[in-house]
Amino acid sequence: MEFRILGPVEILDGGTRIPLDGAKQRTVLAALLLAQGRFLSDSELSTLLWGFHPPATLNAQIYNYVSRLRKTVGHGLSITRRSPGYLMRIDTAAFDLFEFERLAARGQSALRARRHEDAGRLLRGALALWRGPALADVSEHLSNAEGPRIEEARTSAIESLIEAELALGRHTQVLPELTRLVGQYPLRERFRAQLMTTLYRCDRQAEALALYERGRRLLADELGVEPGVLLRDVYHAILTANPALRCPA
């Protein structure tokens, strides 16, 4: 049995997708999975399903969603009623978010230890588990509550993967992807610093400095702040042709 939330919410049994009734049932399943074995009250489930305007029959509706979920899945998970709420355990079933977090943590640990090949392999494996935006087909309330945290973990893993690739001298390979990422996340300084380093290594120093200046203006206009230490350090390293920016042997 396999549970997935890194994209549309899905249950697979031996590779076969088990159909779920609709967005509300997917929301209940995803909420219980994200609770990671923690008791989830009826009140919490209600907020994730309907926000601050639940129906008068919310308890009965939640009971029905959970009951249908038990019948749909059968084996592979255990949902226990502990008034006023529910507790779910998936035992030995696979859960893509758990696997992503495990691989990403190992990859970032390898990066800190300067085992860059291992870091790249582990982080690529973690990111390969994504099938689109996480929680793609649940209620907006659950998506708004949990989506940003999960997306931040993905973005951080991408940053770490690029750091490993740059440490391995693969600046030309990551240049197109980094250019796209800076366009997608213009206020994210680590991506901008990585792209500046990449441009410098590609003998495009003027473009790297111009990229810093655009980022400086954007941070001032959007957030009213100056660039952080990381971005400033890369900028000054480019100005002084610091050997630390060169492509590693």
N, C-alpha and C positions, 0 to 999 in steps of 0.2 A: 504494500500500500504506500502511495506517495501523495503528499499534500503540497500544493504549489500556490504561492501568492505573489511571486515576483513576475507579475503579468496578470492575465485573467486568473481568477481563483479557480483551481481545478483539483479534482481527486482522480488519481490513476490507480487502477488495480491490475497489475501484470501488464502495464502498458496500455490498457483499455480505459478510456475516459468515462467516469461515472457521471451521468447527467445530474445537475442540481436544478431545483425548481425555479429559482429566480434570484434577483439581487438581494432580497431580504435574507434568504437562506444562505447565500454566499457570504453576506455580512456577518451573520451569526457564526458561521464556520470560521471565517478569518479572524473575528474578534476572539474566539476561544483559542485559536492557534496562537495568536499574538500574546495572549495572557500567559502562555508558556507554563501551564500547570497551576496558575494562580486562580483562586476563586474569583469569579466575575459575577457581580450582583445583577439582579433584574434591572435595577436603576441604571447601571453602567451600560448594559446591553440596550436598554431603551434609548438612551442618549445617542448611542452609536447607530441605532436604527432610524430614529425619528427626530433627533435633535431635542429641542426644548418644547416640542409640540406633539407628544405621543398621543395615540388614541386611547380612549377609555378602556379598551379591551387589551391593553398592552401585555398583561401577564399571560392571558390566554393565547395571544398570538405568538409570544416568545415560546411558550410551551409547545405549540404546534410546530414551530420551526425546528426546535430541538428534537421533537419526536420524529419528524420526517427525516431529519438528518441521521438519527440513529438507524432508521429503517433503510435509508438509502445506502449508508456505508456498511452497515452490518459489522463485520470484524474490522480491526485496524485502529479503532479508537474507542475510548471509554468516556462517556459523558455522565457525570453524577450530579444529581439534584441535591443541593445543600441550601435549603431555604434561607434567605431569599435569593438564590442564584444558582450558578452551575460551575462545575469543575471538569475540565476535559484533559485526558491524557492520551497521547498517541502511541505510547509504548515504543515498539521498535520500528514504527513506520517512518519513512523518510519525509523530511520537511525542507523545502528548498531554502528558506530563510536561515534555518539552522546551519545547513551545509555552506551557504554563502558566508555566514559569519565565521564559521570554523576555518574555511580556506583563507578568507581575508585576514583574519587574525594571524594565522601562520605565515602568510605572505608578508605582512607588515613586520612581524618579528624577524623574518629572514632579511628583510630590507635593513632593519636596524643593525643586524649582525653583518651587513655588507655581503651577504650571500645573494647576489643580484640575480643570478640565473634561477635559483630556487624561488626567489621572491616573484619574479616574472611569471614563472610556471604556475605558482599557487594563485596569484591574483588573476591571471587569465582564466584559470579554472573557476574561480569565484564569479567573475563577471559573465562567464558563459552561461550561467544559470538563469540570467535575466531573459525574459521573453517580451519585454515591453515595460511600460510604467507599472510599478507594483500596485496591487489592489485596484486593477483597472476597471472592475465591474461590480464594486460594492457601493454602499450608500456614500454620499458625499461627506457625511458626518464621520464615518470611519476613515475614509480616504484623507480628509483634512486632519484628523487626529494623529494618524500613524504614518501617512505617506511621506511627509517631509523628513522624518527621522530615518526611514528606510532609504529614501533617495539620497540623503546626506551620506549614509554609509557607502552607497554605490559610488558617489562622486569622489569620496575620499579614497576608495579603492582604485579608481582610475588615476588619481593623482599619484598614488604610490606606485602603480604599474609604470607610469611614464617616468617617474624618478628612477626606477630600476632600469628601464630601457636606456635612459640617458647615461646612467652609470656604466652601461655596457657599450656605449659609443654608437647607439642606434638613432642618432638625432635626425638623420635624413628620413628614416622610416616613420618617425612619430610626427614629423612636421605637418603633414596635412591634417591629421587628427587633432593636433594641438591648436592649429589655426581655427578649426571648427569649434573646439571647446571654448576658446577665448571668446568667440562670437556668441556662443550659447550662454556662457557664464562670465560676462564682462567685468563683474565686480570681484571675481574670485582671484585673489592675488597669486596664489600658488601656480595656477595654470599660466597666468601672464608671465611670471618669473621663469617658468619652464620654457615658454615659447621664446622669451628674450634670449635665454641660454642657447636654445636650438638655432635661432637666427644667427647669433654670434658665431657659433661653430660652423655655420654654413657660409661664413664670410659676408654676412649681411648686417654689419654692425649698425649702420645708419637706420635700418628698419627696426632693429632691436631697441635703439634709443627712442625712435619715434613711437614705438609701441608703449614704452614706459610713459612718455609724455601724454599720450592719449589716456592711459590708465590713470595717471595723476589727475588730469582734468575731470575725468569721469567720477572718480572717488570724491573729489571736491564738490562737484555739482550735485551728485546723487546722495551722498552721505555726509558731506561737510567734513571730511577727514583727509589727512595726508596718507600717502602710501606707507604700508607697514615696513618693519625691519627687513623682511625677506626681499621684498621688491626693491627697496633702497640699496640693499647690499649687492644685488645682482647688477643694478644700474651703475653703481660705483665700480664694481669689478670690471664691467665692460669699458667704462671710461679710462680705467688704469691698465687695461689689458692684463688683468690678473691671471696668472697661469692656472689657477684653480678652475677657471671656466673652460679650459681647453678640453678637447676630446680625450678621454682616458686611453691609455695605451692598450 
